[in-house]
């Protein structure tokens, strides 16, 4: 066992919200047995994180995770610890996120509920602060010899909510020192994630698009720029995005490499949400053609319509080009037997897949849209 863990008198810890199983898992993070360390990490994760919400006192575990980062020799466990820390850095209060649920509507204004939510939010803030205290450790790991660890470290850094300017400046510098294309791609995507909380340099991404970087780096930079600049994305940058999206399997490769890290908390389609209708009209047909894609027609439908309901009586020609593309794709996809799950106006059309498609075909062929009552 490691001295830093052994020096703690576990029996004297008096934290009412810390379960005995959580302490047991923390203690076993320093086991000499690799399998025990790995199992205890996931046991600990189950204790402090559930479907995006942080458990009370989750921050108590963070210093032990950071300590383990500096001592762990097994690469897979190192990556997993970094992934856990990234999740903790973006976790939320259960009451805050779920206060609008029907089951909470009657009690959300009660003193008890508000006090509980305030306590949870304080615990969340404390967890964020605890994660950030390891920022220098994560920066050191950004220079690790293994690219998987460099990518995981970048992900944690992009989730930190303090001193974001420092994190950004380190990303810019690291990108220019980095030799691996996947790490470079990760850095650009991580900067896009950071842009939710701090302005990032658009010129940095535009420079990548005009450089000799590999296609996967240019694609990640172009997708990131689509999110950061949105409708202000230049025509030249959009041209590069379209060109790289048309490369066979490039988008899938990007997703496959970052599915368990960056895209765990930042969906690939979310990066297109800030484009305007004209830009979306160029992107959507390409996304529809991607083979073995990691999203479905329902995801693209939500991306384009964004919960907008088409007014009854509309003509197909009233839709934007991107919206028309999605409706046509639904009709042409013979694997769809029931598209009522796709939200928007489709779930109001009623009937089985055949009837829905017949109505959509009529709509496409010039009939006014008429909802079932």
WOUR-V98993 format. One record per run of one state. SS is the DSSP state (~ for helix, > for strand, _ for the rest). FROM is the first residue (numbers start at 0). LEN is the number of residues. Records with the same first field share a line. If there is no record, write none. Layout:
# WOUR-V98993
SS->FROM-LEN / FROM-LEN
This chain:
# WOUR-V98993
_->0-2 / 6-3 / 12-7 / 28-5 / 50-2 / 54-4 / 69-5 / 89-2 / 92-1 / 98-3 / 104-6 / 132-2 / 141-5 / 159-4 / 177-3 / 194-7 / 209-5 / 232-2 / 245-4 / 258-3 / 265-3 / 272-4 / 289-7 / 305-10 / 318-2 / 332-7 / 342-3 / 349-3 / 364-9
~->2-4 / 9-3 / 19-9 / 33-15 / 58-11 / 74-15 / 93-5 / 101-3 / 110-22 / 134-7 / 146-13 / 163-14 / 180-14 / 201-8 / 214-18 / 234-11 / 249-9 / 261-4 / 268-4 / 276-13 / 296-9 / 315-3 / 320-12 / 339-3 / 345-4 / 352-12
>->48-2 / 52-2 / 91-1
